[in-house]
Amino acid sequence: MSSGTGVHCVVVTPEKTELDTHCDSLILPLFDGELGILPGRSPMVGRLGFGLMKLKGAGKVEEWFVDGGFVQVTREAVYILTDRLLKPNQIDRATAEADLKKASEIRPATPEAFALRDRALAQARAKLRVGT
């Protein structure tokens, strides 16, 4: 964290740096719950889940859908590496429902296939919770 008055947040996807901003605090979806980050947070690394990232600052909350990945908290910034970052209004509910149906129909035969199916189910369910 660069200062005691805010959090520097950088979100990177495979294509580009999607977001490079400052906020008062943020909430991230981890694979096993949520993580709130305030200025001065101890350094850490965590695995992201699928869901809403909330940036709070200037009396407003900005929300983004995070598509899994990793978070690294350092003294200078919070770095988020994710496959995709979307605004909630970019998520199509009908597509998410179709993705959930398709994932539900997968009949895995190997541990790897079970993991892929479970990931697809979690991702589709998270999009349905967030999507409009």
LODREN-412146 format. One record per residue (C-alpha): residue number from 1; residue in one letter; x negated, y negated, z. Coordinates in steps of 0.5 Angstrom, whole numbers, always signed. Layout:
R | NUM | A | X | Y | Z
...
This chain:
R | 1 | M | +0 | +0 | +0
R | 2 | S | -3 | -6 | -2
R | 3 | S | +0 | -11 | +3
R | 4 | G | +4 | -10 | +10
R | 5 | T | +10 | -14 | +6
R | 6 | G | +11 | -9 | +0
R | 7 | V | +10 | -3 | -3
R | 8 | H | +7 | -2 | -10
R | 9 | C | +10 | +3 | -14
R | 10 | V | +8 | +6 | -21
R | 11 | V | +12 | +11 | -25
R | 12 | V | +8 | +15 | -30
R | 13 | T | +11 | +20 | -35
R | 14 | P | +7 | +24 | -40
R | 15 | E | +9 | +18 | -45
R | 16 | K | +7 | +12 | -42
R | 17 | T | +8 | +8 | -35
R | 18 | E | +15 | +7 | -34
R | 19 | L | +15 | +3 | -28
R | 20 | D | +10 | -2 | -25
R | 21 | T | +13 | -6 | -19
R | 22 | H | +13 | -8 | -12
R | 23 | C | +19 | -7 | -7
R | 24 | D | +21 | -7 | +0
R | 25 | S | +22 | +0 | +1
R | 26 | L | +23 | +6 | -4
R | 27 | I | +27 | +13 | -3
R | 28 | L | +25 | +19 | -7
R | 29 | P | +28 | +26 | -8
R | 30 | L | +23 | +31 | -6
R | 31 | F | +24 | +39 | -7
R | 32 | D | +27 | +40 | +0
R | 33 | G | +30 | +33 | +2
R | 34 | E | +29 | +26 | +1
R | 35 | L | +23 | +22 | +3
R | 36 | G | +23 | +14 | +5
R | 37 | I | +17 | +10 | +4
R | 38 | L | +16 | +3 | +8
R | 39 | P | +9 | -1 | +7
R | 40 | G | +4 | +2 | +11
R | 41 | R | +6 | +9 | +10
R | 42 | S | +0 | +14 | +11
R | 43 | P | -3 | +17 | +5
R | 44 | M | +1 | +24 | +3
R | 45 | V | +2 | +28 | -3
R | 46 | G | +9 | +31 | -5
R | 47 | R | +13 | +35 | -10
R | 48 | L | +19 | +31 | -13
R | 49 | G | +26 | +34 | -14
R | 50 | F | +31 | +32 | -19
R | 51 | G | +35 | +26 | -17
R | 52 | L | +36 | +19 | -15
R | 53 | M | +30 | +14 | -13
R | 54 | K | +32 | +8 | -10
R | 55 | L | +28 | +2 | -10
R | 56 | K | +30 | -3 | -5
R | 57 | G | +28 | -11 | -5
R | 58 | A | +30 | -18 | -6
R | 59 | G | +37 | -16 | -3
R | 60 | K | +39 | -11 | -8
R | 61 | V | +38 | -3 | -10
R | 62 | E | +35 | -1 | -16
R | 63 | E | +36 | +7 | -18
R | 64 | W | +33 | +11 | -23
R | 65 | F | +34 | +19 | -24
R | 66 | V | +27 | +22 | -23
R | 67 | D | +26 | +29 | -27
R | 68 | G | +22 | +33 | -22
R | 69 | G | +14 | +32 | -21
R | 70 | F | +9 | +29 | -16
R | 71 | V | +9 | +23 | -11
R | 72 | Q | +2 | +21 | -9
R | 73 | V | +2 | +15 | -3
R | 74 | T | -5 | +12 | -2
R | 75 | R | -6 | +6 | +2
R | 76 | E | -6 | +2 | -5
R | 77 | A | +1 | +4 | -8
R | 78 | V | +6 | +10 | -9
R | 79 | Y | +4 | +14 | -16
R | 80 | I | +10 | +18 | -18
R | 81 | L | +8 | +23 | -24
R | 82 | T | +15 | +25 | -27
R | 83 | D | +17 | +29 | -34
R | 84 | R | +23 | +23 | -35
R | 85 | L | +25 | +17 | -31
R | 86 | L | +32 | +15 | -33
R | 87 | K | +37 | +10 | -31
R | 88 | P | +44 | +13 | -28
R | 89 | N | +48 | +11 | -34
R | 90 | Q | +43 | +14 | -39
R | 91 | I | +45 | +21 | -37
R | 92 | D | +51 | +24 | -41
R | 93 | R | +56 | +28 | -36
R | 94 | A | +58 | +32 | -42
R | 95 | T | +51 | +34 | -44
R | 96 | A | +49 | +35 | -36
R | 97 | E | +56 | +40 | -36
R | 98 | A | +54 | +44 | -42
R | 99 | D | +46 | +44 | -39
R | 100 | L | +49 | +47 | -33
R | 101 | K | +54 | +52 | -37
R | 102 | K | +48 | +54 | -41
R | 103 | A | +43 | +55 | -35
R | 104 | S | +49 | +59 | -31
R | 105 | E | +49 | +64 | -37
R | 106 | I | +42 | +66 | -37
R | 107 | R | +40 | +73 | -34
R | 108 | P | +33 | +73 | -32
R | 109 | A | +29 | +79 | -32
R | 110 | T | +22 | +77 | -29
R | 111 | P | +20 | +72 | -23
R | 112 | E | +18 | +67 | -28
R | 113 | A | +25 | +67 | -32
R | 114 | F | +28 | +67 | -25
R | 115 | A | +24 | +60 | -23
R | 116 | L | +26 | +57 | -30
R | 117 | R | +33 | +59 | -29
R | 118 | D | +33 | +56 | -22
R | 119 | R | +30 | +50 | -25
R | 120 | A | +35 | +49 | -30
R | 121 | L | +40 | +50 | -25
R | 122 | A | +38 | +45 | -20
R | 123 | Q | +36 | +40 | -26
R | 124 | A | +43 | +40 | -29
R | 125 | R | +47 | +40 | -22
R | 126 | A | +42 | +33 | -20
R | 127 | K | +44 | +30 | -27
R | 128 | L | +52 | +31 | -25
R | 129 | R | +51 | +28 | -18
R | 130 | V | +48 | +22 | -21
R | 131 | G | +51 | +22 | -28
R | 132 | T | +57 | +17 | -30
